[in-house]
């Protein structure tokens, strides 16, 4: 598989010394505002842009000494990008937060005042896009999403910046994505999505994927809640089959779960022998700091992060020691 020198240079900047992506994520926008408002007991409008920027800057400053990179957003995160540790690369989100809820299909859109050129000019090492995707959606809706990703891939190719694509599965019928029925459907959704976006026309460089199971429904897992969607052997098989599908390097996202659940999932990835190339871990590391900041302010958040947040990210770092360098997955020499 060929990849340009420019993209290789940026991928190296996003990785640790082993070529594994051990990145933190702090690009949440609408969901973070809602969580801060709820924790403070105020209207959403009371959570100002300055508060969002301050929260992101504190998380970035404290956690990036322990990360190979940080994912931020251009809306509230550019100041935070300047606060990151010198060792940490930078990914910037390109999509609008959320999706178009005036039409079916959870259609994505881009930030209107952002382009790949501007992301490059802001000093980023990668462009990240999130879309909601399920293979069982109407063909016309998925075709819109396919064309959307093709356009972004071409734009990233022109500017020689890596394209990280995050796809999050959903129930096209509106069911509960945290429930048992979707847990049973999730392996097929993740596998089909990985197969689709590994295709060359999308020019995706790194797939940012959900783990193919919900660990709370794996019988015998450390976070098992009592309803069985899969045995541990079945869960391990899903990890292995999903990994075999991807022809691109892939990293796991934490998808808003607890630190303990994410680590349990990563342990299953290791046990199954998957060749994942790291993580982009957000809320599993810092979300319990939201009420701390909302009720006690910036200094309390920083103190909490220095202890609990650092413990959380280091626990993830320890768990991904088995990850496969992205250059091995690509089949290219170790970058100089």
C-alpha positions as CSV (number, residue, x, y, z in Angstrom):
1,X,0.0,0.0,0.0
2,X,1.4,3.4,-0.9
3,X,1.2,6.5,1.2
4,X,2.8,9.9,0.6
5,X,5.8,11.2,2.5
6,X,3.7,14.1,3.7
7,X,1.1,11.8,5.2
8,X,3.8,9.6,6.7
9,X,5.4,12.5,8.4
10,X,2.1,13.6,10.0
11,X,1.3,10.0,11.1
12,X,4.6,9.8,12.8
13,X,3.8,13.1,14.7
14,X,0.6,11.5,15.9
15,X,2.3,8.3,17.2
16,X,4.4,7.2,20.1
17,X,7.9,5.9,19.7
18,X,6.5,2.4,18.8
19,X,4.3,3.8,16.0
20,X,1.2,3.3,18.0
21,X,-1.5,6.1,18.2
22,X,-2.1,6.8,21.9
23,X,-4.3,9.8,21.4
24,X,-6.7,11.7,23.7
25,X,-10.0,13.1,22.4
26,X,-11.5,16.5,23.4
27,X,-13.6,17.4,20.4
28,X,-17.0,17.1,22.0
29,X,-19.1,20.2,21.6
30,X,-22.9,19.9,21.9
31,X,-22.7,16.9,24.2
32,X,-20.2,18.6,26.4
33,X,-22.3,21.8,26.7
34,X,-25.3,19.7,27.7
35,X,-23.3,17.8,30.3
36,X,-21.8,20.9,31.8
37,X,-25.2,22.6,31.9
38,X,-26.8,19.6,33.5
39,X,-24.1,19.3,36.1
40,X,-24.3,23.0,37.0
41,X,-28.1,23.0,36.9
42,X,-28.4,25.9,34.4
43,X,-29.8,26.5,31.0
44,X,-27.6,25.5,28.0
45,X,-27.0,29.2,27.1
46,X,-25.3,29.7,30.4
47,X,-22.4,27.5,29.2
48,X,-20.3,30.1,27.3
49,X,-17.7,29.7,24.6
50,X,-15.1,30.8,27.1
51,X,-16.1,28.0,29.5
52,X,-15.9,25.4,26.7
53,X,-12.5,26.7,25.7
54,X,-11.3,26.7,29.3
55,X,-12.4,23.1,30.0
56,X,-10.7,21.9,26.8
57,X,-7.5,23.8,27.5
58,X,-7.2,22.3,31.0
59,X,-7.9,18.8,29.8
60,X,-5.4,19.2,27.0
61,X,-2.6,20.7,29.2
62,X,-2.9,18.0,31.8
63,X,-3.4,14.9,29.6
64,X,-1.2,15.5,26.6
65,X,2.1,14.8,28.4
66,X,0.7,11.3,28.6
67,X,-0.7,11.1,25.0
68,X,0.8,10.9,21.6
69,X,-1.8,13.3,20.2
70,X,-5.0,15.2,21.0
71,X,-8.1,15.5,18.9
72,X,-9.8,18.9,19.2
73,X,-12.4,21.0,17.3
74,X,-11.9,24.4,15.6
75,X,-14.9,25.9,17.3
76,X,-13.7,25.8,20.9
77,X,-10.4,24.0,20.8
78,X,-7.8,26.2,19.0
79,X,-6.6,27.8,22.2
80,X,-6.4,24.3,23.7
81,X,-4.3,23.2,20.8
82,X,-1.7,25.8,21.8
83,X,-1.7,24.4,25.3
84,X,-0.8,20.9,24.4
85,X,2.5,19.2,25.3
86,X,5.3,19.5,22.7
87,X,5.3,15.7,22.3
88,X,1.7,15.6,21.2
89,X,0.4,15.8,17.6
90,X,-2.9,17.5,16.7
91,X,-6.0,16.2,15.0
92,X,-8.8,18.6,14.2
93,X,-12.5,17.8,13.6
94,X,-14.0,19.0,10.3
95,X,-17.7,18.0,10.9
96,X,-20.5,19.9,12.5
97,X,-21.4,18.5,15.9
98,X,-24.4,16.1,15.7
99,X,-26.3,15.5,12.5
100,X,-29.2,16.8,10.5
101,X,-32.3,15.9,12.4
102,X,-34.7,17.5,9.9
103,X,-34.3,14.5,7.6
104,X,-34.0,10.8,8.1
105,X,-30.6,9.0,8.1
106,X,-28.5,11.1,10.4
107,X,-26.9,13.0,7.5
108,X,-23.6,14.8,8.3
109,X,-22.4,18.3,7.4
110,X,-19.1,20.2,7.6
111,X,-18.2,23.3,9.7
112,X,-19.1,26.1,7.4
113,X,-16.0,28.3,8.1
114,X,-13.5,25.4,8.0
115,X,-11.6,23.7,5.1
116,X,-8.8,21.2,5.0
117,X,-6.5,24.0,4.0
118,X,-7.5,25.9,7.1
119,X,-7.0,22.8,9.2
120,X,-3.5,22.5,7.8
121,X,-2.8,26.2,8.4
122,X,-3.8,25.8,12.1
123,X,-1.0,23.3,12.4
124,X,-3.0,20.0,12.5
125,X,-1.4,16.6,11.6
126,X,-4.7,15.0,10.6
127,X,-8.3,15.7,9.6
128,X,-11.0,13.8,11.5
129,X,-14.6,13.2,10.3
130,X,-17.4,11.5,12.3
131,X,-20.4,10.1,10.5
132,X,-23.2,7.9,11.7
133,X,-23.4,4.8,9.6
134,X,-25.2,1.6,9.3
135,X,-25.2,-0.8,6.3
136,X,-28.9,-1.4,6.7
137,X,-29.9,2.2,6.1
138,X,-31.7,3.2,2.9
139,X,-29.3,2.9,-0.1
140,X,-29.9,6.5,-1.2
141,X,-29.0,7.8,2.3
142,X,-25.8,5.8,2.4
143,X,-24.9,6.9,-1.1
144,X,-25.0,10.5,0.1
145,X,-22.6,9.6,2.9
146,X,-20.3,7.7,0.5
147,X,-20.0,10.7,-1.7
148,X,-19.5,13.0,1.3
149,X,-16.5,10.9,2.4
150,X,-15.1,10.7,-1.1
151,X,-15.0,14.5,-1.3
152,X,-13.2,14.8,2.0
153,X,-10.7,12.1,1.1
154,X,-9.8,13.9,-2.1
155,X,-9.4,17.2,-0.2
156,X,-7.0,15.6,2.3
157,X,-5.1,14.0,-0.6
158,X,-4.5,17.4,-2.2
159,X,-3.1,18.8,1.1
160,X,-1.2,15.7,2.0
161,X,-2.7,15.4,5.5
162,X,-4.0,12.1,6.9
163,X,-7.7,11.5,7.0
164,X,-9.1,9.8,10.1
165,X,-12.7,8.6,9.6
166,X,-14.8,7.8,12.6
167,X,-18.1,5.9,11.9
168,X,-20.6,5.3,14.7
169,X,-23.3,2.7,14.2
170,X,-26.9,3.3,14.9
171,X,-30.3,1.7,14.8
172,X,-32.1,2.9,11.6
173,X,-35.4,2.0,13.2
174,X,-34.8,4.3,16.2
175,X,-34.1,1.6,18.8
176,X,-31.9,1.9,21.8
177,X,-28.2,1.7,20.8
178,X,-27.2,0.8,24.4
179,X,-29.7,-2.1,24.6
180,X,-29.5,-5.8,24.1
181,X,-31.0,-5.9,20.6
182,X,-28.5,-3.5,19.2
183,X,-25.6,-5.2,21.1
184,X,-26.5,-8.3,19.1
185,X,-26.6,-6.4,15.8
186,X,-23.4,-4.3,16.5
187,X,-20.8,-6.8,15.3
188,X,-22.4,-6.9,11.8
189,X,-22.7,-3.1,11.7
190,X,-19.1,-2.5,12.7
191,X,-17.7,-5.2,10.3
192,X,-19.7,-3.9,7.3
193,X,-18.7,-0.3,8.0
194,X,-15.0,-1.3,8.2
195,X,-15.3,-3.2,5.0
196,X,-16.9,-0.2,3.2
197,X,-14.5,2.5,4.3
198,X,-11.4,0.4,3.7
199,X,-12.2,0.8,-0.1
200,X,-9.6,2.9,-1.9
201,X,-12.0,5.5,-3.3
202,X,-12.5,7.1,0.1
203,X,-8.7,7.7,0.6
204,X,-9.1,7.1,4.4
205,X,-5.8,6.7,6.1
206,X,-6.9,5.6,9.6
207,X,-10.2,4.1,10.5
208,X,-11.4,5.2,13.9
209,X,-13.8,2.4,14.9
210,X,-16.0,1.2,17.7
211,X,-15.1,-2.1,19.3
212,X,-17.4,-4.6,17.6
213,X,-19.2,-5.7,20.7
214,X,-20.7,-4.1,23.8
215,X,-18.7,-5.4,26.7
216,X,-21.6,-5.1,29.1
217,X,-23.3,-7.9,27.3
218,X,-20.3,-10.3,27.1
219,X,-21.0,-13.1,29.5
220,X,-18.3,-13.2,32.2
221,X,-16.7,-9.8,31.3
222,X,-15.7,-7.6,34.2
223,X,-18.5,-5.2,33.3
224,X,-21.2,-7.7,32.5
225,X,-24.7,-6.5,33.4
226,X,-26.5,-9.8,33.4
227,X,-28.0,-9.9,29.9
228,X,-26.1,-12.1,27.4
229,X,-25.6,-11.1,23.8
230,X,-22.4,-13.1,23.3
231,X,-20.1,-15.5,25.1
232,X,-16.5,-14.4,25.6
233,X,-15.4,-16.7,22.8
234,X,-18.0,-15.2,20.5
235,X,-16.9,-11.7,21.4
236,X,-13.3,-12.6,20.7
237,X,-14.3,-14.0,17.3
238,X,-16.0,-10.7,16.4
239,X,-12.9,-8.7,17.3
240,X,-10.7,-11.0,15.1
241,X,-13.1,-11.0,12.2
242,X,-13.5,-7.2,12.2
243,X,-9.8,-6.7,12.3
244,X,-9.3,-9.1,9.4
245,X,-11.6,-7.0,7.3
246,X,-9.7,-3.7,7.6
247,X,-7.1,-3.1,5.0
248,X,-6.2,0.2,6.6
249,X,-4.8,0.9,10.1
250,X,-7.5,1.2,12.6
251,X,-7.8,2.5,16.1
252,X,-10.5,2.1,18.7
253,X,-12.7,4.9,20.1
254,X,-14.1,4.9,23.6
255,X,-17.6,5.9,22.5
256,X,-18.5,7.6,25.8
257,X,-18.2,4.4,27.9
258,X,-16.5,4.3,31.3
259,X,-12.8,3.8,31.7
260,X,-13.3,0.3,33.1
261,X,-15.5,-0.8,30.2
262,X,-13.1,0.6,27.6
263,X,-10.2,-1.2,29.2
264,X,-12.1,-4.4,29.3
265,X,-12.8,-4.1,25.6
266,X,-9.2,-3.4,24.8
267,X,-8.2,-6.5,26.8
268,X,-10.5,-8.5,24.6
269,X,-8.9,-7.0,21.5
270,X,-5.5,-8.1,22.8
271,X,-6.8,-11.6,23.8
272,X,-8.2,-12.1,20.3
273,X,-5.0,-11.1,18.6
274,X,-6.3,-8.1,16.7
275,X,-3.8,-5.8,14.9
276,X,-5.3,-2.5,16.0
277,X,-2.9,0.5,16.0
278,X,-4.0,2.3,19.1
279,X,-6.8,4.4,20.5
280,X,-8.5,7.8,20.4
281,X,-9.9,7.9,23.9
282,X,-12.0,10.8,25.1
283,X,-14.8,10.7,27.7
284,X,-13.5,7.4,29.3
285,X,-10.6,9.5,30.5
286,X,-12.1,12.8,31.6
287,X,-15.9,12.8,31.7
288,X,-16.0,12.4,35.5
289,X,-14.3,15.7,35.7
290,X,-17.4,17.5,34.2
291,X,-19.3,17.9,37.5
292,X,-16.0,18.9,39.2
293,X,-15.5,21.8,36.8
294,X,-19.2,22.7,36.7
295,X,-19.6,22.9,40.5
296,X,-16.1,23.8,41.7
297,X,-14.3,25.5,38.8
298,X,-11.1,25.3,36.8
299,X,-8.6,24.7,39.6
300,X,-10.6,21.8,41.0
301,X,-10.8,20.2,37.5
302,X,-7.1,20.5,37.1
303,X,-6.5,18.9,40.5
304,X,-8.9,16.1,39.6
305,X,-7.3,15.5,36.2
306,X,-3.8,15.5,37.7
307,X,-4.8,12.5,39.8
308,X,-7.8,10.6,38.3
309,X,-7.5,11.8,34.7
310,X,-3.8,10.9,34.5
311,X,-4.5,7.5,36.2
312,X,-7.2,6.9,33.6
313,X,-5.1,7.7,30.5
314,X,-2.1,5.8,31.9
315,X,-4.4,2.7,32.4
316,X,-5.3,2.9,28.8
317,X,-1.7,3.4,27.7
318,X,-0.7,0.3,29.7
319,X,-3.5,-1.7,28.1
320,X,-2.5,-0.9,24.5
321,X,1.1,-2.1,24.8
322,X,0.0,-5.0,22.5
323,X,-1.1,-2.6,19.7
324,X,0.4,-3.0,16.3
325,X,2.3,0.0,14.8
326,X,0.3,1.6,12.0
327,X,3.3,1.3,9.6
328,X,3.2,-2.5,10.1
329,X,-0.5,-2.6,9.1
330,X,0.3,-0.4,6.1
331,X,3.3,-2.6,5.2
332,X,5.6,0.4,4.9
333,X,9.1,0.9,6.4
334,X,9.4,2.5,9.8
335,X,9.4,6.3,9.2
336,X,12.8,8.0,9.7
